[in-house]
Amino acid sequence: MPESRFKFIRPITVAFRDIDGMRHVNHAQYLTYCETVRNEYWMVITGITKVEEFDFVLAELTARYQAPAHLGDKLTVGCRVTELRRSSFLVEHEIKNADTGLLIAEVNTAQVMFDVTTGRSIPLSDERRMQIEKYEGRPLTVLTSKSRVVN
C-alpha cells in the first residue's frame, strides 16, 4: 500500500449502530469518525487530557462521500492540519477501507480557537502553532505579502 500523506491515522471498525436503513454507514456517522480522530489528534499533539482543556470549536464542515462502508468493514481515518490562520486552522480527513484502500469519504473542517470563559474566538497561540507544525513537519501558516497571518 502506498505511503499516506497523513501521519495521524486511526482504525475504526463499522458497528451495527453505524448503519442505516440502506444497510451502509449513515452519512452522519462518518462525521463522528472524523470528530473522534480529530480530537485524539489534538490531544496527542497538544498534551490536552481533559475535555475542559479543549480550546477550539468546529466552525465549518464539508464532506464528499465516495463509496459506502458496511457492517464489519475495517476503516482507517487520517487527520492532518493543512493551514494555520490568525484564530483558526483547517483540518483534512480521509476515510478509507483498510483492506482494499478504497476511498470512502473526504471531510474538511475549519476550527476556531475559542475561550469558553468569554465565549469569544481568540488568536491561535504561538505554542499551538509550534506544536502543530512540529508534528506535521512543515510550516502551515498562511502569510500575506506583508508577512501577516491571515485570519
C-alpha positions in Angstrom: 0.0 0.0 0.0 1.4 3.5 -0.9 2.6 5.8 1.8 -0.1 8.1 3.2 0.1 11.9 3.3 -1.4 11.5 6.8 0.9 11.0 9.8 -2.1 10.5 12.1 -4.2 7.6 11.1 -6.6 5.6 13.4 -8.6 2.4 12.8 -12.4 2.2 13.0 -14.5 -0.9 12.7 -18.0 -0.3 11.5 -20.5 -1.3 14.2 -24.2 -2.2 13.9 -25.2 1.2 15.3 -23.4 3.0 12.5 -25.5 1.6 9.7 -28.9 2.9 8.4 -31.9 1.5 6.6 -29.9 1.4 3.4 -27.6 -1.2 5.1 -24.5 1.0 4.8 -22.9 3.5 7.2 -25.1 6.5 7.7 -23.6 9.7 6.3 -23.6 11.5 9.7 -21.5 8.6 11.2 -18.5 9.5 9.0 -18.5 12.9 10.7 -18.4 11.3 14.1 -15.5 9.1 13.0 -13.6 12.3 11.9 -14.5 14.1 15.1 -13.2 11.2 17.2 -9.9 11.1 15.3 -9.6 14.9 15.2 -10.0 15.1 19.0 -7.5 12.4 19.5 -5.0 14.1 17.2 -5.4 17.4 19.2 -4.8 15.5 22.4 -1.7 13.9 21.1 -0.1 17.0 19.7 -1.1 19.4 22.4 -0.9 17.2 25.5 -4.5 18.0 26.4 -6.0 15.3 28.6 -9.4 16.6 29.6 -12.4 17.9 27.6 -12.4 21.1 29.7 -8.9 21.9 28.2 -10.1 21.8 24.6 -9.5 25.3 23.1 -11.3 25.2 19.7 -14.8 24.9 18.3 -15.9 23.5 15.0 -16.9 26.3 12.7 -17.4 24.7 9.2 -17.5 21.3 7.7 -17.7 19.9 4.1 -17.9 16.2 3.3 -17.6 14.3 0.0 -18.8 10.7 0.0 -17.1 8.4 -2.5 -18.2 4.9 -1.6 -20.3 3.1 1.0 -18.9 1.3 4.0 -20.8 -1.7 5.6 -21.2 -3.5 8.8 -17.9 -5.0 10.0 -15.7 -3.1 7.5 -12.4 -2.0 8.8 -11.7 1.6 8.1 -8.8 4.0 8.6 -9.3 7.7 9.3 -6.5 10.0 8.5 -6.3 13.5 10.0 -4.0 16.4 9.4 -3.9 20.2 9.8 -3.4 21.8 6.4 -3.4 25.5 7.2 -3.0 27.8 10.2 -4.7 31.2 10.2 -4.9 34.0 12.8 -7.5 32.4 15.0 -8.4 29.3 13.1 -7.0 26.2 11.5 -8.1 23.8 8.7 -8.1 20.1 9.0 -8.3 17.4 6.3 -9.7 13.9 7.0 -9.7 10.9 4.7 -11.6 7.7 5.4 -10.5 4.6 3.6 -11.3 0.9 3.6 -8.3 -0.6 5.4 -8.4 -3.9 3.4 -8.9 -2.5 -0.1 -7.6 1.0 0.2 -10.8 2.3 -1.4 -11.5 5.9 -0.6 -14.8 6.1 1.3 -15.1 9.8 2.2 -13.1 13.1 2.4 -14.0 15.6 5.1 -12.6 19.1 5.5 -13.2 21.2 8.6 -12.4 24.7 10.0 -11.8 25.1 13.7 -11.8 28.4 15.6 -9.7 28.9 18.7 -12.2 29.7 21.5 -12.2 31.0 25.1 -15.1 29.3 26.9 -14.9 31.9 29.7 -15.6 34.8 27.4 -17.5 32.9 24.7 -15.3 34.5 22.0 -12.7 33.5 19.5 -9.0 34.0 20.4 -5.8 34.1 18.3 -4.0 30.8 17.7 -1.2 30.9 20.2 2.5 30.6 19.1 2.6 27.5 21.3 -0.2 25.8 19.4 1.4 26.8 16.1 4.7 25.3 17.1 3.0 22.1 18.3 1.1 21.6 15.1 4.0 22.5 12.7 6.4 20.3 14.7 4.0 17.3 14.4 3.2 17.9 10.8 6.8 18.5 9.9 6.2 21.6 7.8 5.2 25.3 8.0 1.4 25.7 7.8 0.9 29.4 8.5 -0.6 31.4 5.6 1.2 34.7 5.1 0.2 37.8 3.1 2.6 39.9 1.2 3.1 42.0 4.4 4.0 38.8 6.3 0.9 38.9 8.5 -1.1 35.9 9.4 -4.4 35.7 7.6 -7.5 35.0 9.7 
